[in-house]
């Protein structure tokens, strides 16, 4: 079972590598939902545009990475996050992307920054 100490350790590992993204407070009623407090964590401001780099960095920083690097199979945000984290940490990465993936995401992983 994951406890508070595990969460604190993960935070300490990834903190230098991820952005601290803001939280915006609003009322759900402003969006047509029942009126109650609402907190929006703006993870689209994170590297690769999602929360996924947090897990990718934690995974790569909490175990030995072989010289051959890492591999991921993803047609979306997970693959982009693994590629970004591996690149930043100096590891090789191979991302297997399904043919049915968005052309934008395929092109993004072939020759450009993640």
C-alpha positions as CSV (number, residue, x, y, z in Angstrom):
1,X,0.0,0.0,0.0
2,X,1.3,3.5,-0.9
3,X,1.5,5.8,2.1
4,X,2.2,9.4,2.8
5,X,6.0,8.7,3.0
6,X,5.9,7.2,-0.5
7,X,4.1,10.3,-1.8
8,X,6.6,12.6,-0.1
9,X,9.5,10.6,-1.5
10,X,8.1,10.8,-5.0
11,X,7.5,14.5,-4.7
12,X,11.1,15.0,-3.7
13,X,12.4,12.9,-6.6
14,X,10.3,14.7,-9.3
15,X,10.3,18.3,-7.9
16,X,13.4,19.5,-9.8
17,X,12.0,18.1,-13.1
18,X,8.4,19.2,-13.3
19,X,6.6,22.5,-13.2
20,X,4.5,23.5,-10.2
21,X,1.2,24.2,-12.0
22,X,-1.4,26.6,-10.6
23,X,-4.8,25.8,-9.1
24,X,-7.7,28.1,-10.1
25,X,-10.7,28.2,-7.8
26,X,-14.2,28.7,-9.2
27,X,-17.8,27.8,-8.6
28,X,-19.1,24.8,-10.4
29,X,-22.3,26.9,-11.0
30,X,-20.3,29.1,-13.4
31,X,-20.1,26.1,-15.7
32,X,-23.7,25.0,-15.4
33,X,-23.2,22.4,-12.7
34,X,-24.6,22.4,-9.2
35,X,-23.2,25.3,-7.3
36,X,-20.3,24.2,-5.2
37,X,-16.6,25.1,-4.9
38,X,-14.4,23.8,-7.7
39,X,-10.6,23.6,-8.0
40,X,-9.0,23.3,-11.4
41,X,-5.4,22.1,-11.5
42,X,-3.9,23.6,-14.7
43,X,-1.8,20.6,-15.8
44,X,-2.0,21.7,-19.4
45,X,0.9,24.0,-18.4
46,X,3.1,21.0,-17.5
47,X,5.8,19.7,-19.8
48,X,4.0,17.8,-22.7
49,X,0.7,19.4,-21.6
50,X,-0.5,16.8,-19.1
51,X,0.2,15.4,-15.6
52,X,1.9,12.4,-17.2
53,X,5.5,13.6,-16.8
54,X,5.1,13.4,-13.0
55,X,4.7,9.6,-13.3
56,X,7.3,9.2,-16.0
57,X,10.0,11.1,-14.0
58,X,9.1,9.2,-10.8
59,X,9.4,5.9,-12.6
60,X,12.7,6.6,-14.3
61,X,14.2,8.2,-11.1
62,X,13.2,5.4,-8.8
63,X,14.9,2.5,-10.5
64,X,18.0,1.7,-12.5
65,X,17.6,2.4,-16.2
66,X,19.4,-0.1,-18.5
67,X,21.9,1.2,-21.0
68,X,19.5,0.2,-23.8
69,X,17.0,2.7,-22.4
70,X,13.3,2.5,-21.9
71,X,10.4,1.7,-24.1
72,X,6.7,2.6,-24.0
73,X,3.7,1.8,-26.2
74,X,1.4,4.8,-26.4
75,X,-0.4,6.8,-29.0
76,X,-0.8,9.7,-26.7
77,X,0.3,11.6,-23.6
78,X,2.0,8.7,-21.8
79,X,4.5,8.1,-24.7
80,X,5.2,11.9,-25.0
81,X,5.9,12.0,-21.2
82,X,8.2,9.0,-21.2
83,X,10.1,10.4,-24.2
84,X,10.4,13.8,-22.5
85,X,11.5,12.4,-19.2
86,X,14.1,10.1,-20.8
87,X,15.5,12.9,-22.9
88,X,15.8,15.2,-19.9
89,X,17.5,12.5,-17.8
90,X,19.9,11.5,-20.7
91,X,18.4,8.0,-21.3
92,X,17.5,6.4,-24.6
93,X,13.8,5.9,-25.2
94,X,11.8,4.0,-27.9
95,X,8.1,4.9,-28.1
96,X,5.9,2.5,-30.1
97,X,3.0,4.5,-31.6
98,X,0.0,2.8,-33.2
99,X,-0.7,3.7,-36.8
100,X,-4.2,5.0,-35.7
101,X,-2.7,7.7,-33.6
102,X,-3.1,11.4,-34.3
103,X,-0.8,12.5,-37.1
104,X,0.2,15.5,-35.0
105,X,1.3,13.2,-32.1
106,X,3.2,10.9,-34.5
107,X,5.1,13.8,-36.1
108,X,5.8,15.3,-32.7
109,X,7.7,12.2,-31.7
110,X,9.8,11.6,-34.8
111,X,11.9,14.7,-35.1
112,X,10.9,17.4,-32.7
113,X,11.0,18.2,-29.1
114,X,8.4,16.6,-26.8
